[in-house]
Amino acid sequence: MSGLPVVVGVDGSTSALAAVAWAARACMRHGAPLRLVHAYTLPTRGYPEVISSARDLRSAMYDQGRMWLSQAVAVAQAEAPDVPVEHDLRMEHPTPVLIAESARAREVVVGSHGLGGFTGALVGSTAVALSIHGECPVVVGVDLSPESDAAIGFGFEEAAASGTPLVAAMAHDDEQSPALDTRMSGWLEKYPDVAVEQLVVGERPIPLLLELGQRAGLLVVGSRGRGGFAGMLLGSTSQALIYHAPCPVAVVRPA
């Protein structure tokens, strides 16, 4: 296997381990290596007083991070034993660490709910920051705004690699139904083996995508823009999905 890795933010939570398992399967589909990253900062309060010094606290958090990474490696190897796995432990704030990682990653994956093992930042907040600033697809989902060819392409690529059908959903709240056929024609020619259901609904995008997420393996949206989801900033849609979607969500930045 070669090429850019799939990076996973690890924090010891059940959600993060599920993200590791998802990413390991993605690596297996795409022939990519897996990179596990745990980043932490020292808390200013909330730790037991028995930890009496900053040095003891650093040591305890380092050991905890190593343990969480070991658990994540075990999950990855059980899920995809042939995928190469590397890991990194950093005493830095997690959001800039993962944004930096995104510059040299195929995609960055984080869990939707965490223990705060990314100390000082809720995992949801980290995911939102990545969706805005990350430099590669972020799996934590699909959007059809005119500016979001990258998101559509990512969705087709994932569907082709996993052998699953693709639902191309366009929400609108005006009187004129958008021309989805025209929007999808080039992608249907590029991926003729992907079974595609085209769905145009006169509904707001967030409830539509949350409903579709009940039967989806992955939701994909662009990171920002207007268009297919008329009248709503896409950033608002992607943030709502990050916090509430019942399945993994990929937020894909334009190329």
C-alpha positions as CSV (number, residue, x, y, z in Angstrom):
1,M,0.0,0.0,0.0
2,S,1.2,3.5,-0.7
3,G,0.0,7.1,-1.1
4,L,-1.5,9.5,1.4
5,P,-2.8,8.0,4.7
6,V,-6.2,8.1,6.3
7,V,-5.7,10.0,9.6
8,V,-7.8,9.3,12.6
9,G,-8.0,11.5,15.7
10,V,-7.9,9.2,18.7
11,D,-9.2,10.1,22.2
12,G,-10.1,6.8,23.9
13,S,-13.8,7.1,23.4
14,T,-16.1,4.5,21.9
15,S,-16.9,6.9,19.1
16,A,-13.2,7.3,18.3
17,L,-12.7,3.6,18.2
18,A,-15.6,3.3,15.8
19,A,-14.0,6.0,13.7
20,V,-10.8,3.9,13.7
21,A,-12.7,0.8,12.5
22,W,-14.4,2.8,9.8
23,A,-11.1,4.3,8.6
24,A,-9.3,0.9,8.6
25,R,-12.0,-0.4,6.3
26,A,-11.6,2.7,4.1
27,C,-7.9,2.1,3.9
28,M,-8.5,-1.5,2.9
29,R,-10.8,-0.3,0.1
30,H,-8.4,2.3,-1.2
31,G,-5.1,0.7,-0.6
32,A,-4.0,3.5,1.8
33,P,-2.1,3.4,5.0
34,L,-3.7,4.3,8.4
35,R,-2.3,7.0,10.7
36,L,-3.6,7.3,14.3
37,V,-3.0,10.6,16.1
38,H,-3.7,11.5,19.7
39,A,-3.1,15.2,20.8
40,Y,-3.6,16.6,24.2
41,T,-3.0,19.7,26.3
42,L,-2.5,19.9,30.1
43,P,-5.8,20.8,31.8
44,T,-5.9,23.7,34.2
45,R,-8.5,22.1,36.5
46,G,-10.5,19.0,37.0
47,Y,-7.7,16.4,37.6
48,P,-7.3,14.7,41.0
49,E,-5.2,16.6,43.5
50,V,-3.2,13.4,44.1
51,I,-1.4,14.3,40.9
52,S,0.8,16.8,42.6
53,S,3.1,18.3,39.9
54,A,3.0,19.3,36.3
55,R,5.6,16.6,35.6
56,D,3.4,13.9,37.1
57,L,0.4,15.2,35.2
58,R,2.4,15.2,31.9
59,S,3.5,11.7,32.6
60,A,0.0,10.5,33.4
61,M,-1.5,12.0,30.3
62,Y,1.3,10.6,28.1
63,D,0.7,7.1,29.5
64,Q,-3.0,7.5,29.0
65,G,-2.4,8.6,25.4
66,R,-0.2,5.7,24.7
67,M,-2.8,3.3,26.1
68,W,-5.5,4.9,23.9
69,L,-3.3,4.6,20.8
70,S,-2.6,1.0,21.6
71,Q,-6.3,0.2,21.9
72,A,-6.9,2.0,18.5
73,V,-4.1,0.0,16.8
74,A,-5.6,-3.2,18.1
75,V,-9.0,-2.2,16.7
76,A,-7.5,-1.3,13.3
77,Q,-5.5,-4.5,13.1
78,A,-8.6,-6.6,14.0
79,E,-10.7,-4.8,11.3
80,A,-8.1,-4.7,8.5
81,P,-5.0,-6.8,9.4
82,D,-3.2,-6.1,6.1
83,V,-3.4,-2.3,6.4
84,P,-0.1,-0.6,7.6
85,V,-0.7,1.4,10.8
86,E,1.4,4.2,12.3
87,H,0.7,6.3,15.3
88,D,1.7,9.6,16.8
89,L,1.3,11.1,20.3
90,R,1.6,14.9,20.6
91,M,1.3,17.3,23.5
92,E,-0.4,20.0,21.4
93,H,-3.9,21.3,21.0
94,P,-5.7,18.8,18.8
95,T,-7.4,21.1,16.3
96,P,-4.3,22.6,14.8
97,V,-2.6,19.2,14.9
98,L,-5.3,17.6,12.8
99,I,-5.6,20.5,10.5
100,A,-1.8,20.2,9.8
101,E,-2.3,16.5,9.3
102,S,-5.0,17.1,6.8
103,A,-2.5,18.8,4.5
104,R,-0.8,15.5,3.9
105,A,-3.7,13.1,4.3
106,R,-6.3,11.4,2.0
107,E,-8.9,12.2,4.6
108,V,-9.2,12.9,8.4
109,V,-11.6,10.9,10.5
110,V,-12.8,11.8,14.0
111,G,-15.5,10.4,16.2
112,S,-18.7,12.4,16.8
113,H,-18.6,12.2,20.6
114,G,-15.5,12.0,22.8
115,L,-14.2,11.8,26.3
116,G,-12.4,15.1,26.0
117,G,-9.2,13.0,25.4
118,F,-8.5,15.7,22.9
119,T,-8.1,17.7,26.1
120,G,-9.4,21.2,26.0
121,A,-11.6,20.7,22.9
122,L,-14.8,18.8,22.4
123,V,-14.5,16.3,19.5
124,G,-17.5,18.0,17.9
125,S,-15.7,21.3,18.0
126,T,-12.6,19.7,16.5
127,A,-14.7,18.2,13.7
128,V,-16.4,21.6,12.9
129,A,-13.0,23.3,12.8
130,L,-11.7,20.6,10.4
131,S,-14.7,21.0,8.2
132,I,-13.9,24.7,7.8
133,H,-10.1,24.6,7.7
134,G,-9.0,21.1,6.8
135,E,-7.2,20.6,3.5
136,C,-8.6,17.2,2.6
137,P,-11.9,15.3,3.0
138,V,-13.0,14.9,6.6
139,V,-15.1,11.9,7.6
140,V,-17.3,12.7,10.5
141,G,-20.2,13.1,4.6
142,V,-22.9,14.5,0.6
143,D,-23.8,17.9,-0.8
144,L,-24.9,18.9,-4.2
145,S,-24.4,22.6,-4.4
146,P,-23.0,23.8,-7.7
147,E,-19.6,24.5,-6.2
148,S,-19.2,21.1,-4.6
149,D,-17.9,18.9,-7.4
150,A,-15.3,17.6,-4.9
151,A,-18.1,16.3,-2.6
152,I,-19.9,14.6,-5.5
153,G,-16.7,13.0,-6.7
154,F,-15.9,11.8,-3.2
155,G,-19.3,10.3,-2.9
156,F,-19.0,8.4,-6.2
157,E,-15.5,7.2,-5.4
158,E,-16.6,5.8,-2.0
159,A,-19.7,4.2,-3.5
160,A,-17.5,2.6,-6.3
161,A,-14.9,1.4,-3.8
162,S,-17.4,-0.2,-1.4
163,G,-19.7,-1.5,-4.1
164,T,-22.7,0.3,-2.6
165,P,-25.4,2.4,-4.4
166,L,-25.4,6.2,-4.2
167,V,-28.3,8.4,-3.4
168,A,-27.9,11.9,-5.0
169,A,-30.2,14.1,-2.9
170,M,-31.0,17.7,-3.7
171,A,-33.1,19.8,-1.3
172,H,-34.8,23.0,-2.4
173,D,-37.4,25.3,-0.9
174,D,-38.5,27.4,-3.8
175,E,-41.0,26.9,-6.6
176,Q,-38.6,25.7,-9.2
177,S,-37.1,22.2,-8.9
178,P,-33.3,22.1,-9.6
179,A,-32.0,20.2,-12.7
180,L,-30.3,17.3,-11.0
181,D,-29.9,15.3,-14.2
182,T,-27.7,17.9,-15.7
183,R,-25.7,18.3,-12.6
184,M,-25.0,14.5,-12.4
185,S,-24.5,13.6,-16.1
186,G,-20.7,13.8,-16.1
187,W,-20.4,11.7,-12.9
188,L,-22.7,9.0,-14.2
189,E,-20.5,8.7,-17.3
190,K,-17.4,8.5,-15.2
191,Y,-18.8,5.9,-12.8
192,P,-21.1,3.7,-14.9
193,D,-21.0,0.8,-12.5
194,V,-22.4,2.8,-9.5
195,A,-26.1,2.4,-9.0
196,V,-27.5,6.0,-8.5
197,E,-30.9,7.1,-7.1
198,Q,-31.6,10.7,-7.8
199,L,-33.8,12.4,-5.3
200,V,-35.1,16.0,-5.5
201,V,-37.3,17.0,-2.6
202,G,-38.9,20.3,-1.7
203,E,-37.6,20.3,1.8
204,R,-35.0,22.0,3.9
205,P,-31.6,20.2,3.6
206,I,-30.9,19.3,7.3
207,P,-34.1,17.3,8.0
208,L,-33.8,15.6,4.6
209,L,-30.2,14.5,5.1
210,L,-30.8,13.4,8.7
211,E,-33.7,11.2,7.5
212,L,-31.6,9.7,4.7
213,G,-28.8,9.1,7.2
214,Q,-31.0,6.6,8.9
215,R,-30.3,4.2,6.0
216,A,-27.0,5.5,4.8
217,G,-23.5,4.2,5.4
218,L,-22.0,7.7,4.8
219,L,-23.4,11.2,4.2
220,V,-21.3,13.6,2.1
221,V,-21.5,17.3,2.0
222,G,-19.4,20.2,0.8
223,S,-17.8,22.4,3.4
224,R,-19.4,25.7,2.3
225,G,-21.4,27.4,-0.4
226,R,-24.9,27.8,-1.7
227,G,-26.8,26.3,-4.6
228,G,-28.1,22.8,-4.4
229,F,-29.3,23.4,-0.9
230,A,-30.9,26.7,-1.9
231,G,-30.9,29.6,0.5
232,M,-28.9,28.0,3.2
233,L,-25.2,28.3,3.9
234,L,-23.7,24.9,3.5
235,G,-21.5,25.4,6.6
236,S,-24.7,25.4,8.7
237,T,-25.8,22.1,7.1
238,S,-22.4,20.4,7.6
239,Q,-22.2,21.5,11.2
240,A,-25.7,20.2,12.0
241,L,-24.9,16.8,10.4
242,I,-21.6,16.6,12.3
243,Y,-23.5,16.9,15.6
244,H,-26.7,15.0,14.8
245,A,-26.3,12.5,11.8
246,P,-27.0,8.9,12.7
247,C,-24.2,7.7,10.4
248,P,-20.6,8.8,9.4
249,V,-20.5,12.2,7.7
250,A,-17.8,13.4,5.2
251,V,-17.3,17.1,4.8
252,V,-15.3,17.7,1.6
253,R,-13.5,20.9,0.8
254,P,-13.4,22.1,-2.9
255,A,-10.2,21.2,-4.7
